[in-house]
Amino acid sequence: MDLSSFLEAVQSRYRRNLFESVIPFWEKHSLDREQGGQLHCLGRDGSVYDTRKYVWMQGRAVWMFSRLYNTVEQRPEWLEAARGILDFLLPRAFAPDGRCYFALTRDGRPAAMQRKPYAAFFVALALIEFHKTGAARENHIPLAKDLFRRIQEWIADAGLLGRPSYAGQIPYRQLADIMVVASLALELMEVDDDPIYPGVLRRCLGEAREHWLPARRTLLENLPLDGSDYRALPEMRLLCPGSALEVAWFLWHALEKLGEESAQNTQFLLDVMEGTLETGWDSRHGGLLYFMDAEGLPALQLEASMKLWWPHTEAIYALALAYCKTRDAKWLEWWRRVDEYTFDVFPDWEHGEWFGYCDRTGEVASTLKGGPYKGFFHVPRCLLFTLQRTAGVLS
């Protein structure tokens, strides 16, 4: 299949999957028309198996419906879905101390608190993207900016989230924290003229470089900040191919925004992509392994050898971006390989959406379509971003 045929084929398949399978699944099954918000713990056929509403999943859904409305078509049903979820979320998401709850009951009472900043991150993303629709009843940007500030404080001092620090604990930085800060800075730059955001993005790029592991040509998930040897502890040896690929394309978006796509900057991100794919690809069964140990030792996570949906969505978009930027055939070949595996394993054309959790051989290990960690986000974002990025290649 030549280049034009491949791009036309994937565009057709991604468009069909997004607009005829993924979006309709969530529109039909997830919107809680009785109590508001989104019911996202869904089985294969969309049946609800848990009525709790996880705050970060509510935020992701608001962002996704809003992004579709803002960049695809101003469909009233997408705007109303976003508004309905946000109207449920905002009065209920925050604890008295300003932290975000992790989970709510169906009617919005607090159900769980997670000592991490990620629920607040997705609330902030939701506020920013819904603001762009022009349909917000009030200005949500000051709250989003305040969350941006708080999230950085929480990352710097986990004690503010109720996570104590112990004398024998090695301080470390997570890749996810770099991505969270960079993502919010990128989004806020579009709606706010505060001059701090370019510096934040440059700092994030510099921090990502510090996670670079030359021996594997990928990024360490957790970097010790006290100068200790990363090889001493398994959590510091942790590799997560999906995370490294997601960080790489996020940072490329940052370079685009800054106008700083120098050869040095882009080559670093290309090296991350290539090394991560070579390290994380399962040569025996295909697909990307979920976790790995940088020294080849046993990974502590029992799910390490599983194949999950989201690393493959991040790989697809990262590869589409790399190819569109460079037109280098090696990225196209990797894209073909990841695309073929992904669409052989994850999409459920019968009931809609994708399966999320497969064993190492690619057999479905759980038929859930949504849960505390899977929702209306990674799959539609990947398909939408890839369609939008590659549209110019075919024009």
C-alpha positions as a Markdown table, in Angstrom:
| # | Residue | x | y | z |
|---|---|---|---|---|
| 1 | Met | 0.0 | 0.0 | 0.0 |
| 2 | Asp | 1.5 | 3.4 | -1.0 |
| 3 | Leu | 1.5 | 6.4 | 1.2 |
| 4 | Ser | -1.6 | 8.0 | -0.2 |
| 5 | Ser | -3.5 | 4.8 | 0.0 |
| 6 | Phe | -2.4 | 4.2 | 3.6 |
| 7 | Leu | -3.4 | 7.7 | 4.7 |
| 8 | Glu | -6.7 | 7.5 | 3.0 |
| 9 | Ala | -7.4 | 4.1 | 4.6 |
| 10 | Val | -6.5 | 5.2 | 8.1 |
| 11 | Gln | -8.4 | 8.5 | 7.8 |
| 12 | Ser | -11.5 | 6.6 | 6.6 |
| 13 | Arg | -11.2 | 4.0 | 9.4 |
| 14 | Tyr | -10.5 | 6.5 | 12.1 |
| 15 | Arg | -13.3 | 8.7 | 11.0 |
| 16 | Arg | -15.7 | 5.8 | 11.0 |
| 17 | Asn | -14.5 | 4.5 | 14.3 |
| 18 | Leu | -14.8 | 7.9 | 16.0 |
| 19 | Phe | -18.1 | 9.2 | 14.6 |
| 20 | Glu | -19.9 | 5.9 | 14.2 |
| 21 | Ser | -18.6 | 3.8 | 17.1 |
| 22 | Val | -16.8 | 5.7 | 19.9 |
| 23 | Ile | -18.8 | 8.9 | 20.2 |
| 24 | Pro | -22.2 | 7.3 | 19.8 |
| 25 | Phe | -21.3 | 4.7 | 22.5 |
| 26 | Trp | -20.7 | 7.4 | 25.1 |
| 27 | Glu | -23.6 | 9.6 | 24.0 |
| 28 | Lys | -26.0 | 6.7 | 24.2 |
| 29 | His | -24.9 | 5.1 | 27.4 |
| 30 | Ser | -23.0 | 7.5 | 29.7 |
| 31 | Leu | -25.0 | 10.7 | 30.1 |
| 32 | Asp | -26.9 | 10.6 | 33.4 |
| 33 | Arg | -30.1 | 12.4 | 32.4 |
| 34 | Glu | -31.6 | 11.9 | 35.8 |
| 35 | Gln | -29.0 | 13.3 | 38.2 |
| 36 | Gly | -26.5 | 14.9 | 35.9 |
| 37 | Gly | -22.9 | 14.2 | 35.1 |
| 38 | Gln | -21.6 | 11.1 | 33.4 |
| 39 | Leu | -21.9 | 7.4 | 34.3 |
| 40 | His | -18.7 | 6.1 | 32.9 |
| 41 | Cys | -18.2 | 2.7 | 34.6 |
| 42 | Leu | -19.7 | 0.7 | 31.7 |
| 43 | Gly | -19.6 | -2.9 | 30.5 |
| 44 | Arg | -19.2 | -4.1 | 27.0 |
| 45 | Asp | -22.7 | -3.2 | 25.9 |
| 46 | Gly | -22.8 | 0.1 | 27.8 |
| 47 | Ser | -24.6 | -1.3 | 30.9 |
| 48 | Val | -23.7 | 0.5 | 34.2 |
| 49 | Tyr | -21.8 | -1.6 | 36.7 |
| 50 | Asp | -20.8 | 1.2 | 39.1 |
| 51 | Thr | -22.7 | 4.5 | 39.6 |
| 52 | Arg | -19.8 | 6.3 | 41.2 |
| 53 | Lys | -18.6 | 9.3 | 39.2 |
| 54 | Tyr | -14.8 | 9.8 | 39.2 |
| 55 | Val | -14.0 | 13.5 | 39.1 |
| 56 | Trp | -11.1 | 13.2 | 36.6 |
| 57 | Met | -13.4 | 11.2 | 34.2 |
| 58 | Gln | -16.1 | 13.9 | 34.4 |
| 59 | Gly | -13.4 | 16.5 | 33.5 |
| 60 | Arg | -12.1 | 14.5 | 30.6 |
| 61 | Ala | -15.6 | 14.0 | 29.2 |
| 62 | Val | -16.3 | 17.8 | 29.4 |
| 63 | Trp | -13.0 | 18.5 | 27.7 |
| 64 | Met | -13.7 | 15.9 | 24.9 |
| 65 | Phe | -17.3 | 17.0 | 24.1 |
| 66 | Ser | -16.1 | 20.6 | 24.2 |
| 67 | Arg | -13.2 | 20.0 | 21.9 |
| 68 | Leu | -15.5 | 18.2 | 19.4 |
| 69 | Tyr | -17.8 | 21.2 | 19.5 |
| 70 | Asn | -15.0 | 23.7 | 19.1 |
| 71 | Thr | -13.0 | 22.0 | 16.4 |
| 72 | Val | -15.3 | 19.6 | 14.5 |
| 73 | Glu | -18.8 | 21.0 | 14.4 |
| 74 | Gln | -21.0 | 23.0 | 16.7 |
| 75 | Arg | -23.5 | 20.3 | 17.4 |
| 76 | Pro | -25.9 | 21.3 | 20.1 |
| 77 | Glu | -25.8 | 17.8 | 21.6 |
| 78 | Trp | -22.1 | 18.0 | 22.2 |
| 79 | Leu | -22.4 | 21.4 | 23.9 |
| 80 | Glu | -25.2 | 20.2 | 26.1 |
| 81 | Ala | -23.4 | 17.0 | 27.0 |
| 82 | Ala | -20.4 | 19.1 | 28.1 |
| 83 | Arg | -22.5 | 21.7 | 29.9 |
| 84 | Gly | -24.5 | 19.0 | 31.7 |
| 85 | Ile | -21.5 | 17.2 | 33.0 |
| 86 | Leu | -19.7 | 20.5 | 34.1 |
| 87 | Asp | -22.9 | 21.8 | 35.8 |
| 88 | Phe | -22.9 | 18.6 | 37.9 |
| 89 | Leu | -19.2 | 18.6 | 38.5 |
| 90 | Leu | -18.3 | 22.1 | 39.6 |
| 91 | Pro | -20.4 | 22.5 | 42.7 |
| 92 | Arg | -19.4 | 19.1 | 43.9 |
| 93 | Ala | -15.7 | 18.5 | 42.9 |
| 94 | Phe | -14.0 | 20.5 | 45.6 |
| 95 | Ala | -13.3 | 19.7 | 49.2 |
| 96 | Pro | -13.4 | 22.6 | 51.7 |
| 97 | Asp | -9.6 | 22.7 | 51.6 |
| 98 | Gly | -9.5 | 23.3 | 47.9 |
| 99 | Arg | -8.5 | 19.8 | 46.9 |
| 100 | Cys | -10.5 | 17.8 | 44.4 |
| 101 | Tyr | -12.3 | 14.7 | 45.4 |
| 102 | Phe | -11.4 | 11.6 | 43.4 |
| 103 | Ala | -14.8 | 10.0 | 43.3 |
| 104 | Leu | -18.4 | 11.1 | 43.9 |
| 105 | Thr | -21.6 | 9.1 | 44.4 |
| 106 | Arg | -24.2 | 9.2 | 41.7 |
| 107 | Asp | -25.9 | 12.1 | 43.3 |
| 108 | Gly | -22.6 | 14.0 | 43.9 |
| 109 | Arg | -21.7 | 13.3 | 47.5 |
| 110 | Pro | -17.9 | 12.8 | 48.2 |
| 111 | Ala | -16.9 | 9.1 | 47.9 |
| 112 | Ala | -13.1 | 9.1 | 47.8 |
| 113 | Met | -10.1 | 11.4 | 48.0 |
| 114 | Gln | -6.9 | 10.6 | 46.1 |
| 115 | Arg | -3.6 | 12.2 | 47.3 |
| 116 | Lys | -2.6 | 13.2 | 43.8 |
| 117 | Pro | -3.2 | 16.4 | 41.7 |
| 118 | Tyr | -4.7 | 14.8 | 38.6 |
| 119 | Ala | -8.4 | 15.2 | 39.4 |
| 120 | Ala | -7.8 | 18.9 | 39.6 |
| 121 | Phe | -5.9 | 18.9 | 36.4 |
| 122 | Phe | -8.8 | 17.5 | 34.4 |
| 123 | Val | -11.2 | 19.9 | 36.1 |
| 124 | Ala | -9.0 | 22.7 | 34.9 |
| 125 | Leu | -8.8 | 21.3 | 31.4 |
| 126 | Ala | -12.6 | 21.1 | 31.3 |
| 127 | Leu | -13.0 | 24.7 | 32.4 |
| 128 | Ile | -10.6 | 26.0 | 29.7 |
| 129 | Glu | -12.1 | 24.0 | 26.8 |
| 130 | Phe | -15.7 | 24.7 | 27.8 |
| 131 | His | -14.8 | 28.4 | 28.1 |
| 132 | Lys | -13.7 | 28.3 | 24.4 |
| 133 | Thr | -17.2 | 27.3 | 23.4 |
| 134 | Gly | -18.5 | 30.7 | 24.3 |
| 135 | Ala | -21.4 | 29.2 | 26.1 |
| 136 | Ala | -20.1 | 29.4 | 29.7 |
| 137 | Arg | -22.5 | 31.3 | 32.1 |
| 138 | Glu | -19.5 | 32.7 | 34.0 |
| 139 | Asn | -15.8 | 33.2 | 33.4 |
| 140 | His | -14.1 | 30.0 | 34.5 |
| 141 | Ile | -10.5 | 31.1 | 33.5 |
| 142 | Pro | -9.7 | 32.6 | 37.0 |
| 143 | Leu | -10.5 | 29.2 | 38.6 |
| 144 | Ala | -8.5 | 27.3 | 36.0 |
| 145 | Lys | -5.5 | 29.6 | 36.6 |
| 146 | Asp | -5.9 | 29.1 | 40.4 |
| 147 | Leu | -5.9 | 25.3 | 39.8 |
| 148 | Phe | -2.8 | 25.7 | 37.6 |
| 149 | Arg | -1.1 | 27.4 | 40.5 |
| 150 | Arg | -2.3 | 24.9 | 43.1 |
| 151 | Ile | -1.4 | 21.9 | 41.0 |
| 152 | Gln | 2.2 | 23.1 | 40.8 |
| 153 | Glu | 2.3 | 23.7 | 44.5 |
| 154 | Trp | 0.9 | 20.2 | 45.1 |
| 155 | Ile | 3.5 | 18.6 | 42.8 |
| 156 | Ala | 6.3 | 20.5 | 44.6 |
| 157 | Asp | 5.0 | 19.5 | 48.1 |
| 158 | Ala | 3.0 | 16.3 | 48.2 |
| 159 | Gly | 2.4 | 17.0 | 51.9 |
| 160 | Leu | -0.2 | 19.6 | 50.8 |
| 161 | Leu | -2.2 | 16.6 | 49.5 |
| 162 | Gly | -1.8 | 14.6 | 52.6 |
| 163 | Arg | 1.1 | 12.5 | 51.5 |
| 164 | Pro | 3.7 | 12.6 | 54.3 |
| 165 | Ser | 7.5 | 12.6 | 53.5 |
| 166 | Tyr | 9.7 | 10.1 | 55.4 |
| 167 | Ala | 13.4 | 10.3 | 56.1 |
| 168 | Gly | 14.2 | 7.2 | 54.1 |
| 169 | Gln | 12.1 | 8.2 | 51.1 |
| 170 | Ile | 13.9 | 9.2 | 47.9 |
| 171 | Pro | 12.4 | 12.4 | 46.4 |
| 172 | Tyr | 11.5 | 11.9 | 42.8 |
| 173 | Arg | 9.7 | 13.6 | 39.9 |
| 174 | Gln | 7.2 | 11.8 | 37.7 |
| 175 | Leu | 6.8 | 12.2 | 34.0 |
| 176 | Ala | 3.1 | 12.7 | 34.5 |
| 177 | Asp | 3.7 | 15.8 | 36.4 |
| 178 | Ile | 5.7 | 17.3 | 33.6 |
| 179 | Met | 2.9 | 16.5 | 31.2 |
| 180 | Val | 0.2 | 17.9 | 33.5 |
| 181 | Val | 2.0 | 21.3 | 33.9 |
| 182 | Ala | 2.9 | 21.5 | 30.2 |
| 183 | Ser | -0.6 | 20.7 | 29.1 |
| 184 | Leu | -2.3 | 23.3 | 31.3 |
| 185 | Ala | 0.2 | 25.9 | 30.2 |
| 186 | Leu | -0.5 | 25.2 | 26.6 |
| 187 | Glu | -4.3 | 25.4 | 27.1 |
| 188 | Leu | -4.1 | 28.5 | 29.2 |
| 189 | Met | -1.9 | 30.3 | 26.6 |
| 190 | Glu | -4.9 | 30.2 | 24.3 |
| 191 | Val | -7.3 | 32.0 | 26.6 |
| 192 | Asp | -5.0 | 34.1 | 28.9 |
| 193 | Asp | -2.2 | 36.6 | 28.1 |
| 194 | Asp | -0.2 | 36.0 | 31.3 |
| 195 | Pro | 3.5 | 35.9 | 30.2 |
| 196 | Ile | 4.5 | 33.1 | 32.5 |
| 197 | Tyr | 3.4 | 30.2 | 30.2 |
| 198 | Pro | 6.3 | 30.1 | 27.7 |
| 199 | Gly | 8.8 | 29.9 | 30.5 |
| 200 | Val | 6.8 | 27.1 | 32.1 |
| 201 | Leu | 6.9 | 25.2 | 28.8 |
| 202 | Arg | 10.6 | 25.6 | 28.4 |
| 203 | Arg | 11.1 | 24.4 | 32.0 |
| 204 | Cys | 9.0 | 21.3 | 31.2 |
| 205 | Leu | 11.1 | 20.5 | 28.2 |
| 206 | Gly | 14.3 | 20.8 | 30.3 |
| 207 | Glu | 12.9 | 18.6 | 33.0 |
| 208 | Ala | 11.9 | 15.9 | 30.4 |
| 209 | Arg | 15.5 | 15.9 | 29.1 |
| 210 | Glu | 16.6 | 15.0 | 32.7 |
| 211 | His | 14.5 | 11.8 | 32.5 |
| 212 | Trp | 16.4 | 10.7 | 29.4 |
| 213 | Leu | 18.0 | 7.2 | 29.7 |
| 214 | Pro | 20.6 | 6.8 | 27.0 |
| 215 | Ala | 21.0 | 3.1 | 27.4 |
| 216 | Arg | 17.3 | 2.6 | 26.5 |
| 217 | Arg | 16.7 | 5.8 | 24.5 |
| 218 | Thr | 13.6 | 6.5 | 26.4 |
| 219 | Leu | 12.5 | 8.4 | 29.5 |
| 220 | Leu | 12.5 | 7.2 | 33.1 |
| 221 | Glu | 9.0 | 7.3 | 34.5 |
| 222 | Asn | 10.4 | 8.5 | 37.9 |
| 223 | Leu | 13.6 | 10.4 | 38.3 |
| 224 | Pro | 15.4 | 10.6 | 41.7 |
| 225 | Leu | 16.0 | 14.2 | 42.6 |
| 226 | Asp | 18.7 | 13.6 | 45.2 |
| 227 | Gly | 21.4 | 12.4 | 42.8 |
| 228 | Ser | 21.0 | 8.8 | 43.8 |
| 229 | Asp | 21.5 | 6.0 | 41.3 |
| 230 | Tyr | 18.2 | 5.2 | 39.6 |
| 231 | Arg | 19.1 | 1.5 | 39.5 |
| 232 | Ala | 18.8 | 1.2 | 43.2 |
| 233 | Leu | 15.0 | 0.9 | 43.4 |
| 234 | Pro | 12.5 | -0.7 | 41.1 |
| 235 | Glu | 10.2 | 2.4 | 41.1 |
| 236 | Met | 13.1 | 4.5 | 39.7 |
| 237 | Arg | 13.9 | 1.8 | 37.1 |
| 238 | Leu | 10.3 | 2.0 | 35.8 |
| 239 | Leu | 9.6 | 2.5 | 32.1 |
| 240 | Cys | 6.1 | 3.2 | 30.8 |
| 241 | Pro | 6.2 | 3.3 | 27.0 |
| 242 | Gly | 2.8 | 4.9 | 26.7 |
| 243 | Ser | 3.7 | 7.7 | 29.1 |
| 244 | Ala | 7.0 | 8.5 | 27.3 |
| 245 | Leu | 5.2 | 8.7 | 23.9 |
| 246 | Glu | 2.5 | 10.9 | 25.3 |
| 247 | Val | 5.0 | 13.3 | 26.9 |
| 248 | Ala | 6.9 | 13.4 | 23.6 |
| 249 | Trp | 4.0 | 14.6 | 21.5 |
| 250 | Phe | 2.8 | 17.0 | 24.2 |
| 251 | Leu | 6.2 | 18.6 | 24.2 |
| 252 | Trp | 6.2 | 18.8 | 20.4 |
| 253 | His | 2.9 | 20.7 | 20.7 |
| 254 | Ala | 4.7 | 23.0 | 23.1 |
| 255 | Leu | 7.6 | 23.6 | 20.7 |
| 256 | Glu | 5.0 | 24.5 | 18.0 |
| 257 | Lys | 3.3 | 26.9 | 20.3 |
| 258 | Leu | 6.7 | 28.5 | 21.2 |
| 259 | Gly | 8.0 | 28.6 | 17.7 |
| 260 | Glu | 11.0 | 26.7 | 18.8 |
| 261 | Glu | 11.1 | 23.6 | 16.7 |
| 262 | Ser | 14.9 | 23.6 | 16.3 |
| 263 | Ala | 16.7 | 20.6 | 15.0 |
| 264 | Gln | 18.1 | 19.9 | 18.5 |
| 265 | Asn | 14.7 | 20.1 | 20.2 |
| 266 | Thr | 12.8 | 18.0 | 17.7 |
| 267 | Gln | 15.6 | 15.4 | 17.4 |
| 268 | Phe | 15.4 | 14.8 | 21.1 |
| 269 | Leu | 11.7 | 14.1 | 20.9 |
| 270 | Leu | 12.2 | 11.9 | 17.8 |
| 271 | Asp | 14.9 | 10.0 | 19.7 |
| 272 | Val | 12.4 | 9.5 | 22.6 |
| 273 | Met | 9.8 | 8.2 | 20.2 |
| 274 | Glu | 12.1 | 5.8 | 18.4 |
| 275 | Gly | 13.8 | 4.5 | 21.5 |
| 276 | Thr | 10.6 | 4.0 | 23.3 |
| 277 | Leu | 9.0 | 2.0 | 20.5 |
| 278 | Glu | 12.1 | -0.1 | 20.1 |
| 279 | Thr | 12.3 | -0.8 | 23.9 |
| 280 | Gly | 8.6 | -1.2 | 24.5 |
| 281 | Trp | 7.4 | -3.2 | 21.5 |
| 282 | Asp | 6.7 | -6.8 | 22.3 |
| 283 | Ser | 8.7 | -8.7 | 19.6 |
| 284 | Arg | 6.9 | -12.0 | 20.4 |
| 285 | His | 3.3 | -11.0 | 20.5 |
| 286 | Gly | 3.2 | -7.5 | 19.1 |
| 287 | Gly | 1.9 | -4.4 | 20.9 |
| 288 | Leu | 3.4 | -2.2 | 23.5 |
| 289 | Leu | 4.1 | -3.6 | 26.9 |
| 290 | Tyr | 2.6 | -1.6 | 29.7 |
| 291 | Phe | 5.5 | -1.4 | 32.1 |
| 292 | Met | 9.2 | -2.5 | 31.9 |
| 293 | Asp | 12.2 | -2.4 | 34.2 |
| 294 | Ala | 15.0 | -0.4 | 32.7 |
| 295 | Glu | 17.6 | -2.9 | 33.8 |
| 296 | Gly | 15.7 | -5.9 | 32.5 |
| 297 | Leu | 14.7 | -7.0 | 36.0 |
| 298 | Pro | 11.2 | -8.2 | 36.9 |
| 299 | Ala | 8.7 | -5.3 | 37.0 |
| 300 | Leu | 6.8 | -5.2 | 40.3 |
| 301 | Gln | 3.5 | -4.3 | 38.5 |
| 302 | Leu | 1.6 | -7.5 | 37.9 |
| 303 | Glu | 0.0 | -5.9 | 34.8 |
| 304 | Ala | 3.4 | -5.0 | 33.3 |
| 305 | Ser | 3.1 | -7.4 | 30.4 |
| 306 | Met | -0.5 | -6.6 | 29.6 |
| 307 | Lys | -1.5 | -4.6 | 26.5 |
| 308 | Leu | -3.7 | -1.5 | 27.4 |
| 309 | Trp | -5.6 | 0.7 | 25.0 |
| 310 | Trp | -4.0 | 4.1 | 26.0 |
| 311 | Pro | -0.3 | 3.4 | 25.2 |
| 312 | His | -1.4 | 2.5 | 21.7 |
| 313 | Thr | -3.5 | 5.6 | 21.2 |
| 314 | Glu | -0.5 | 7.7 | 22.3 |
| 315 | Ala | 1.7 | 5.8 | 19.9 |
| 316 | Ile | -0.6 | 6.3 | 17.0 |
| 317 | Tyr | -0.8 | 10.0 | 17.4 |
| 318 | Ala | 2.9 | 10.4 | 18.2 |
| 319 | Leu | 3.7 | 8.5 | 15.0 |
| 320 | Ala | 1.3 | 10.5 | 12.9 |
| 321 | Leu | 2.8 | 13.7 | 14.2 |
| 322 | Ala | 6.4 | 12.5 | 13.6 |
| 323 | Tyr | 5.6 | 11.4 | 10.1 |
| 324 | Cys | 3.7 | 14.7 | 9.2 |
| 325 | Lys | 6.6 | 16.7 | 10.6 |
| 326 | Thr | 9.5 | 14.7 | 9.0 |
| 327 | Arg | 8.0 | 12.7 | 6.1 |
| 328 | Asp | 10.6 | 10.0 | 7.1 |
| 329 | Ala | 9.4 | 6.6 | 6.0 |
| 330 | Lys | 10.5 | 4.9 | 9.2 |
| 331 | Trp | 7.7 | 6.7 | 11.1 |
| 332 | Leu | 5.3 | 5.6 | 8.5 |
| 333 | Glu | 6.4 | 2.0 | 8.9 |
| 334 | Trp | 6.1 | 2.2 | 12.7 |
| 335 | Trp | 2.7 | 3.8 | 12.3 |
| 336 | Arg | 1.5 | 0.9 | 10.1 |
| 337 | Arg | 2.7 | -1.6 | 12.6 |
| 338 | Val | 1.1 | 0.0 | 15.6 |
| 339 | Asp | -2.1 | 0.7 | 13.7 |
| 340 | Glu | -2.4 | -2.9 | 12.5 |
| 341 | Tyr | -2.0 | -4.3 | 16.0 |
| 342 | Thr | -4.3 | -1.7 | 17.6 |
| 343 | Phe | -7.2 | -2.2 | 15.3 |
| 344 | Asp | -6.8 | -6.0 | 15.4 |
| 345 | Val | -7.1 | -6.0 | 19.2 |
| 346 | Phe | -8.9 | -3.1 | 20.8 |
| 347 | Pro | -12.0 | -1.8 | 18.8 |
| 348 | Asp | -15.3 | -3.5 | 19.4 |
| 349 | Trp | -17.3 | -2.9 | 16.2 |
| 350 | Glu | -20.3 | -4.8 | 17.5 |
| 351 | His | -21.1 | -2.8 | 20.6 |
| 352 | Gly | -18.9 | 0.3 | 20.1 |
| 353 | Glu | -15.9 | 1.9 | 21.7 |
| 354 | Trp | -12.7 | -0.1 | 22.5 |
| 355 | Phe | -11.8 | -2.8 | 24.9 |
| 356 | Gly | -9.1 | -1.4 | 27.3 |
| 357 | Tyr | -7.3 | -4.4 | 28.9 |
| 358 | Cys | -5.8 | -7.3 | 27.0 |
| 359 | Asp | -3.3 | -9.9 | 28.1 |
| 360 | Arg | 0.2 | -10.1 | 26.6 |
| 361 | Thr | -1.1 | -12.2 | 23.7 |
| 362 | Gly | -3.8 | -9.7 | 22.8 |
| 363 | Glu | -6.8 | -11.6 | 24.2 |
| 364 | Val | -9.3 | -9.4 | 25.9 |
| 365 | Ala | -8.8 | -9.7 | 29.7 |
| 366 | Ser | -11.7 | -7.4 | 30.7 |
| 367 | Thr | -14.8 | -6.5 | 28.7 |
| 368 | Leu | -15.4 | -3.1 | 30.5 |
| 369 | Lys | -15.5 | -0.1 | 28.2 |
| 370 | Gly | -15.2 | 2.4 | 31.0 |
| 371 | Gly | -14.2 | 2.6 | 34.6 |
| 372 | Pro | -12.2 | 4.6 | 37.1 |
| 373 | Tyr | -9.3 | 4.9 | 34.7 |
| 374 | Lys | -10.9 | 4.5 | 31.2 |
| 375 | Gly | -13.4 | 6.9 | 29.8 |
| 376 | Phe | -14.3 | 9.2 | 27.0 |
| 377 | Phe | -10.8 | 10.6 | 26.4 |
| 378 | His | -7.8 | 8.7 | 25.1 |
| 379 | Val | -9.5 | 6.9 | 22.2 |
| 380 | Pro | -11.5 | 9.9 | 20.8 |
| 381 | Arg | -8.6 | 12.3 | 21.4 |
| 382 | Cys | -6.2 | 10.1 | 19.5 |
| 383 | Leu | -8.6 | 9.6 | 16.6 |
| 384 | Leu | -9.6 | 13.3 | 16.4 |
| 385 | Phe | -6.0 | 14.6 | 16.7 |
| 386 | Thr | -4.7 | 12.1 | 14.1 |
| 387 | Leu | -7.5 | 13.0 | 11.7 |
| 388 | Gln | -6.8 | 16.7 | 12.1 |
| 389 | Arg | -3.0 | 16.4 | 11.8 |
| 390 | Thr | -3.1 | 14.2 | 8.7 |
| 391 | Ala | -5.8 | 16.2 | 6.9 |
| 392 | Gly | -3.2 | 18.6 | 5.6 |
| 393 | Val | -1.0 | 15.8 | 4.3 |
| 394 | Leu | -3.8 | 14.6 | 1.9 |
| 395 | Ser | -4.9 | 18.1 | 0.8 |
